[in-house]
Amino acid sequence: MLSVDLKMEQLSHKVDQLNAYIEEILHDQNDINEQQEQTNLEIAVQIEALNDALDQLRETKAQPRKRIGYKKDE
């Protein structure tokens, strides 16, 4: 009987260790997901800023560039 009780206690201890390990993994995964979500939001803000800057560049009427080369005598 002592052997069976000892084995049950060992199994119970192993199960408790596994539960603690799984909880730690889930907590770490949650932290990773939150960090990734924050990174994605920062990237989205940067892309939006780039799009706004690109729209502003398109709206401004740039003067045509002078041609590169020799000056012509006129």
C-alpha positions as CSV (number, residue, x, y, z in Angstrom):
1,M,0.0,0.0,0.0
2,L,2.8,2.4,0.8
3,S,4.2,2.0,-2.7
4,V,0.9,2.9,-4.3
5,D,0.5,6.0,-2.1
6,L,4.0,7.0,-2.9
7,K,3.5,6.6,-6.6
8,M,0.2,8.6,-6.4
9,E,2.0,11.4,-4.5
10,Q,4.8,11.4,-7.1
11,L,2.3,11.6,-10.0
12,S,0.4,14.3,-8.2
13,H,3.6,16.3,-7.8
14,K,4.5,15.8,-11.5
15,V,1.0,17.0,-12.6
16,D,1.4,20.1,-10.4
17,Q,4.8,20.8,-12.0
18,L,3.3,20.4,-15.5
19,N,0.4,22.7,-14.6
20,A,2.9,25.3,-13.3
21,Y,5.0,25.0,-16.5
22,I,2.0,25.3,-18.8
23,E,0.8,28.4,-16.9
24,E,4.3,29.9,-17.3
25,I,4.3,29.1,-21.1
26,L,0.8,30.6,-21.5
27,H,1.8,33.7,-19.6
28,D,4.9,34.1,-21.8
29,Q,2.9,33.6,-24.9
30,N,0.4,36.3,-23.8
31,D,3.3,38.7,-23.2
32,I,4.7,38.0,-26.7
33,N,1.2,38.6,-28.3
34,E,0.9,41.9,-26.5
35,Q,4.3,43.0,-27.6
36,Q,3.6,42.0,-31.2
37,E,0.3,43.8,-31.1
38,Q,2.1,47.0,-29.9
39,T,4.7,46.6,-32.7
40,N,2.0,46.1,-35.3
41,L,0.3,49.3,-34.1
42,E,3.5,51.3,-34.3
43,I,4.1,50.0,-37.8
44,A,0.6,50.9,-38.9
45,V,1.1,54.5,-37.5
46,Q,4.4,54.8,-39.4
47,I,2.8,53.5,-42.6
48,E,0.0,56.0,-42.2
49,A,2.6,58.8,-41.7
50,L,4.4,57.7,-44.8
51,N,1.2,57.7,-46.8
52,D,0.3,61.2,-45.6
53,A,3.8,62.4,-46.6
54,L,3.5,60.8,-50.0
55,D,0.1,62.4,-50.5
56,Q,1.5,65.8,-49.6
57,L,4.4,65.3,-52.1
58,R,1.9,64.4,-54.8
59,E,-0.3,67.4,-54.1
60,T,2.5,70.0,-54.3
61,K,3.1,71.0,-57.9
62,A,6.9,70.7,-58.4
63,Q,8.4,72.9,-61.0
64,P,9.9,71.0,-63.9
65,R,13.6,70.3,-63.4
66,K,16.1,72.0,-65.6
67,R,17.7,69.7,-68.1
68,I,21.2,68.6,-67.4
69,G,23.7,69.4,-70.1
70,Y,25.3,72.3,-71.9
71,K,23.7,75.7,-72.0
72,K,22.4,76.8,-75.4
73,D,23.2,80.3,-76.6
74,E,19.9,81.9,-77.5
